[in-house]
């Protein structure tokens, strides 16, 4: 079962159209997006959730920017978010 924080990460990536390797975002970029929501979290906590989402296939690694890993929502992630929200993406 997915947690609300995991769902908020996927929802934010989907809302910001982070759906391809080129449009991928770093952990720090994702922290910036989440800071204005009720789901802001520390870098270590966010990394833990991102690693879990990667393991479950909901996120994919995108193109690196120098040494920085970047992530985007996978097709499987888009599908699960559609199922969770009934097709409506909210903050």
JOZI-V140248 format. One record per residue. RES is the residue in three letters. PHI is phi in radians with two decimals (* if undefined). PSI is psi in radians with two decimals (NA if undefined). BURIAL is + if it has 24 or more other C-alpha atoms within 12 Angstrom, else -. Layout:
((RES & PHI & PSI & BURIAL) (RES & PHI & PSI & BURIAL))
//
This chain:
((UNK & * & 2.44 & -) (UNK & -1.51 & 2.46 & -) (UNK & -1.45 & 2.85 & -) (UNK & -1.10 & -0.59 & -) (UNK & -1.21 & -0.70 & +) (UNK & -1.11 & -0.76 & +) (UNK & -1.10 & -0.64 & +) (UNK & -1.17 & -0.63 & +) (UNK & -1.11 & -0.86 & +) (UNK & -1.10 & -0.74 & +) (UNK & -1.07 & -0.75 & +) (UNK & -1.12 & -0.74 & +) (UNK & -1.09 & -0.70 & +) (UNK & -1.20 & -0.77 & +) (UNK & -1.09 & -0.60 & -) (UNK & -1.61 & 0.20 & -) (UNK & 1.01 & 0.69 & -) (UNK & -1.58 & 1.24 & +) (UNK & -2.06 & 0.07 & +) (UNK & -2.40 & 2.82 & -) (UNK & -1.00 & -0.60 & -) (UNK & -1.25 & -0.57 & -) (UNK & -1.60 & 0.17 & +) (UNK & -1.08 & 2.76 & +) (UNK & -2.25 & 2.60 & +) (UNK & -1.41 & 2.95 & +) (UNK & -1.03 & -0.79 & +) (UNK & -1.14 & -0.66 & -) (UNK & -1.11 & -0.72 & +) (UNK & -1.16 & -0.67 & +) (UNK & -1.05 & -0.70 & +) (UNK & -1.11 & -0.74 & -) (UNK & -1.13 & -0.66 & +) (UNK & -1.42 & -0.29 & +) (UNK & -1.11 & -0.46 & -) (UNK & -1.60 & 0.17 & -) (UNK & -1.95 & 3.06 & -) (UNK & -1.39 & 0.04 & -) (UNK & -1.95 & 0.46 & +) (UNK & -1.11 & 2.60 & -) (UNK & -2.66 & 2.86 & +) (UNK & -1.23 & 2.87 & -) (UNK & -1.07 & -0.75 & -) (UNK & -1.16 & -0.67 & -) (UNK & -1.17 & -0.76 & -) (UNK & -1.08 & -0.74 & +) (UNK & -1.05 & -0.69 & +) (UNK & -1.07 & -0.80 & -) (UNK & -1.17 & -0.73 & +) (UNK & -1.07 & -0.76 & +) (UNK & -1.09 & -0.69 & -) (UNK & -1.13 & -0.73 & -) (UNK & -1.16 & -0.63 & +) (UNK & -1.10 & -0.81 & +) (UNK & -1.06 & -0.64 & -) (UNK & -1.50 & -0.03 & -) (UNK & 1.48 & 0.18 & -) (UNK & -1.49 & -0.34 & +) (UNK & -2.15 & 2.73 & +) (UNK & -2.27 & 2.72 & +) (UNK & -1.40 & 2.33 & +) (UNK & -1.72 & -2.84 & +) (UNK & -1.24 & 2.38 & -) (UNK & -1.34 & 2.61 & -) (UNK & -2.01 & 1.82 & -) (UNK & 1.01 & -2.09 & -) (UNK & -1.66 & -0.01 & -) (UNK & -1.48 & 2.13 & -) (UNK & -1.30 & 2.55 & +) (UNK & -2.32 & 2.65 & +) (UNK & -2.32 & 2.66 & +) (UNK & -2.49 & 2.80 & +) (UNK & -1.34 & 2.33 & +) (UNK & -1.48 & 3.00 & +) (UNK & -1.03 & -0.67 & -) (UNK & -1.13 & -0.66 & -) (UNK & -1.15 & -0.73 & +) (UNK & -1.09 & -0.73 & +) (UNK & -1.11 & -0.80 & -) (UNK & -1.16 & -0.64 & +) (UNK & -1.17 & -0.64 & +) (UNK & -1.13 & -0.68 & -) (UNK & -1.18 & -0.74 & -) (UNK & -1.14 & -0.77 & -) (UNK & -1.66 & -0.07 & -) (UNK & 1.20 & 0.44 & -) (UNK & 1.63 & -0.11 & -) (UNK & -1.81 & 2.12 & -) (UNK & -1.73 & 2.11 & +) (UNK & -2.20 & 2.86 & -) (UNK & -1.34 & NA & -))
//
